Amino acid sequence: MVSQRMKSGLEKVGIALSAFGLFSILQPFSETLYRYGFQILCIGGFLYIVLGYIPAGAPVSKVTAITLAIIGILVGFLILGIVIAPLLVR
């Protein structure tokens, strides 16, 4: 089960990762930070979005199902964009 305390803590981690990823993209000091900033931002945003759909006290099976559904929707939109983009360029 996902407790409210764990959910709240993981949401804060997602926000912190998103903020650090944004900082990494916008800072002018390190090319390495810039290179990984977008991935860090995406991981933090994904974590925050997924936890927004999971109710507190949900069993692990429901958490897994919701997470896989969100990943499936994102992959579906990605594939749709890849298929449609060449048609829009013509």
N, C-alpha and C positions, 0 to 999 in steps of 0.2 A: 504494500500500500504506500501511496505517496502522501506523506503528511503535509499539512499546511506549512509547517516550519521548513521542511525540505524544499517544497515548491517555492516558497518565498526566497530562500537562500539561493536556489538555482536561477530564479528570475534575476536576482541581483548580480549573479555571475554573468548572465547573458547581457545585462545592461553594461556591466564593466567591460566585458569583451568587446561589445559594440563601440563603446567610447574609446577604448584603446585602439581598436582597428581604425576608427575615424581619425584619431590622433596620428596613427602611423601613416595614414595616407596623406595627411596635410602637413606633416613636419618636413623641413628641408634638410635635415642633418644626415640621415642614414638611408642609403638606397635599399639596404636589406629590410629595414622596417617598412619602407614604402612597398617593397615587393610582396611582403606577406600581409600587409594591412587589409587588403580587400578580403582575403580568406578569413582573417580574424573577425572582420566586421560581419561577414556572412554567417560564420559559426555562431557568433553572439546573437545576431538577429534571429537566426533559425531557432536557437535555444529559447529565446524569449517568446517567439510566436508559438512554438509547440506547447510550452508550458501555459500559455494563455488558454488553450483549449482543453487542458487536462484538469478535471475537477479534483479538489483536495479529497483524499481518502479513496481514490480510485485504485482498483487492483492493478497489478503489473500487466496482466493480459490486456486490459483496456488501454493502459498507457502505451503499450506496444502497438496495438491496433490503431490508435489515433496517430501515433508517430509515423507508422507506415503509410497511413492514408494521406497524411500531409506530404510525405516524401513522394508518393505516387502522383499527387496533384501537381507538385512542382516539376517532376520529371515529365509529366504529360504536357504542361505548358511549354517546357523547354523543347520537347520534340515538335510540338505544334509550331513554335517559332522557327525552328530549323526548317520545317517543311514549307511554311508560308513565306519566309523571307525571300527566297529566290523568285517566287511568283510576284512579289511586290516590286522587285527591282527591275523587272522587264519593262 
